[in-house]
């Protein structure tokens, strides 16, 4: 399965739960996560999406680490099983 398909499932799932899942782009800052999720309750989660076998690039590990050091909820979501688990977590917060 392609990363774009994993991403599409996440976007659709978050919308069904009343949230938004925006493409996250930060010009001049390499390695930022793919998506910014705002749940129906206002919780903010950054998600870097990968296929089941995908790996983070060095700059992604660095940027995600810097975000997490500052308290950001950043997730690396690999494949459909992890998308499903994240959606279930979000659903329990509603």
C-alpha positions as CSV (number, residue, x, y, z in Angstrom):
1,X,0.0,0.0,0.0
2,X,1.3,3.5,-0.9
3,X,1.8,6.2,1.7
4,X,-0.8,8.3,-0.1
5,X,-3.4,5.6,0.5
6,X,-2.5,5.5,4.2
7,X,-2.8,9.3,4.4
8,X,-6.2,9.2,2.7
9,X,-7.6,6.7,5.2
10,X,-6.4,8.9,8.1
11,X,-8.0,12.0,6.5
12,X,-11.3,10.3,5.9
13,X,-11.4,8.7,9.4
14,X,-10.7,11.9,11.2
15,X,-13.4,13.7,9.2
16,X,-15.9,11.0,10.1
17,X,-15.1,11.6,13.8
18,X,-15.8,15.3,13.4
19,X,-12.3,16.5,13.2
20,X,-10.1,18.0,10.5
21,X,-6.8,16.5,9.1
22,X,-4.9,19.3,7.4
23,X,-1.8,18.9,5.2
24,X,1.0,20.4,7.3
25,X,3.6,22.4,5.4
26,X,6.2,24.7,7.0
27,X,8.3,26.4,4.4
28,X,11.9,26.6,5.5
29,X,11.5,23.9,8.1
30,X,12.4,20.5,6.7
31,X,11.2,17.2,8.2
32,X,7.8,18.4,9.6
33,X,5.0,15.8,9.9
34,X,2.6,15.2,7.0
35,X,-0.6,16.0,8.8
36,X,-2.1,18.3,11.5
37,X,-5.1,16.7,13.2
38,X,-7.5,18.8,15.2
39,X,-10.1,16.5,16.8
40,X,-13.7,17.3,17.5
41,X,-12.7,18.1,21.1
42,X,-9.9,20.4,20.0
43,X,-7.0,18.1,20.7
44,X,-4.0,18.6,18.3
45,X,-1.9,15.8,17.0
46,X,0.8,15.9,14.4
47,X,1.1,12.8,12.3
48,X,4.0,11.6,10.1
49,X,2.6,8.8,7.8
50,X,4.6,5.9,6.5
51,X,3.9,2.6,4.9
52,X,4.4,-0.5,7.0
53,X,8.0,-0.7,5.9
54,X,8.7,3.1,5.6
55,X,11.4,4.7,7.7
56,X,12.0,8.2,8.9
57,X,14.7,10.3,7.4
58,X,17.3,11.8,9.7
59,X,15.8,15.3,9.4
60,X,12.4,13.9,10.2
61,X,13.7,12.2,13.4
62,X,15.4,15.4,14.4
63,X,12.4,17.7,13.7
64,X,9.9,15.3,15.4
65,X,12.2,15.1,18.4
66,X,12.4,18.8,18.7
67,X,8.6,19.1,18.6
68,X,8.2,16.4,21.2
69,X,10.7,18.0,23.5
70,X,8.4,21.0,23.6
71,X,5.4,19.0,24.4
72,X,3.8,18.5,21.0
73,X,1.9,15.3,20.4
74,X,3.7,13.9,17.4
75,X,3.0,10.4,16.1
76,X,4.7,8.3,13.5
77,X,1.9,6.2,12.0
78,X,3.0,3.2,9.9
79,X,0.3,1.5,7.8
80,X,-3.4,1.0,8.1
81,X,-3.3,-0.9,11.4
82,X,-1.7,2.1,13.1
83,X,-4.1,4.5,11.4
84,X,-7.0,2.4,12.8
85,X,-5.5,2.5,16.3
86,X,-5.0,6.3,16.2
87,X,-8.6,6.7,15.0
88,X,-9.9,4.5,17.8
89,X,-7.9,6.6,20.3
90,X,-9.4,9.8,18.9
91,X,-12.9,8.3,19.0
92,X,-12.5,7.5,22.7
93,X,-11.8,11.2,23.4
94,X,-15.1,12.3,22.0
